[in-house]
Amino acid sequence: MSTPKAVILDGDGIRRSLRRIAHEIIERQPDLERLTILGIVTRGVPLAQRLAQLLHELEGIAPPVIPLDVRGYRDDLPRSQAPPPALPADRVKDRPVLLVDDVLFNGRTARAAVDAVVAAGRPLLIQLAVLVDRGHRELPIRPDYVGKNVPTSRQEWVEVHLSEIDGEDSVRILERDGA
Amino acid sequence: MSDSLVAPTAAPARHLVSPSDLDLPLVESLLALASDMERQGQSPAQAPLRGRIMASVFYEPSTRTRFSFEAAMLRLGGQVISVESAATGSSAAKGESLEDAVRIIGGYADLIVLRHPEIGAAERAARVSPVPLVNAGDGAGHHPTQALLDLYTIKKECGRLDHLRIVMSGDLKFGRTARSLALLLARYPGNQLTLVSPDELRLGEDVRHQLHRTGVSIRDERDLSAAAAGADVLYQTRIQRERFASVTEYDQVRSVSRVDAALMRRLPEHAIVMHPLPRLDEIDESVDSDPRAAYFRQARNGLFVRMAVLYWLAMGT
């Protein structure tokens, strides 16, 4: 069981973080016109969609958002548990690719996502945007865009709620009881 | 992905009920995904929806739409359960409400595809559905995947969705496909809509009002032949006999709005002819062999667009 400790981002906080990330993407993406955004299933997808919406409002471009299911590429789950994603080569070939996820923790999901992209084709570059970076990496993975850095202990975990899926927007830190 | 220790939250599912569920970035994403599906061939080797079940629940007949949804699910590696005529072949015949049926089917399936004769039925169903629900047509209401496949076809055939001259002909009052397509096209800059329909079947004022607000250019034209001369896309629809008081009136309207060899001579070389199908004789069969006749390619695109929609909804958005 868990005890809620603190709300670290509310709806406004999430909105501001995404807006800032969108501005950073506009500044730092080499080829916005050809950008493919891959939302990591599940909560990376609505976040990716919100970023695409912001890019549309700010720059008038609507990069496609494709859901990326990386469970087939995780190294800590049985290989057969989930199929690899349906991603054709030219969706990523020679294009800038932006991976979007809610929480960056040990880096294994991000690594799986990079593997999934590289298995499909050779992108121009891959960048990673996350709403929350909570630290404790076990792999040499570094996000390019971060909504909020949240120092955590390993006993804590971060729960992201998004209105599209959970009916509300919030990011909370929870403490594992009896840990 | 969140920490794996996070307890799963009861999540309200996302649905596709009307064009208003589709903002422009989502439309662009679904069109890109549909094109990915097409490029991978009809069966993505990885079967991304393996283990998922789609329920197709049709309260009125539609072989075409039902088959393309079911084929889309099967080609994604998923499975399908279906009721062919839910109005008589299910507990609806015993008086069960649509809402109850959807709640129960949502307990068995991961996705629901619903066709219903009443306007607003899909909206009601979506409100209680525990799993993503796709509106496959609710009476004269909406049919969003048809509008998406029309957009996909235009983009593929014409190379763009903006600065196009689109002529819509036929039943623009009750025909949901032309209406939904007009609303989606109005979101792209520089499009000009020319509407050709008999007075009885004019595009409704509500839709005209919505279109005017977007700033899209709309023109009414009596003569299909004159309108066709300046078209990039000619979107023909079926006129149903029951909309007219007499057979004479019906025949008269049909004769002036037919797409035939003479009309094709007026249509520019680069233009395309679309039709949501099924057609009666509003497009002469002699037109079928003309490379500008895009309606069978359009119907086939429905498969890829529905694969994209099912994939999108199943991925938990």
Interface residues (C-beta under 8 A of the other chain):
Chain A: S2 T36 G39 I40 V41 T42 R43 G44 V45 P46 Q49 A52 Q53 L55 H56 A62 P63 P64 V65 I66 P67 D69 V70 G72 P83 P84 P85 A86 L87 P88 D90 R91 D101 D102 V103 F105 T109 W157 V158 E159 V160 H161 E164 I165 D166 G167 R176
Chain B: M1 S2 D3 L5 V6 A7 T9 A11 P12 R14 D23 L24 P25 L26 V27 E28 S29 L31 A32 L33 D36 M37 R39 Q40 P44 Q46 A47 P48 R50 L76 G77 Y311 W312 M315 G316 T317
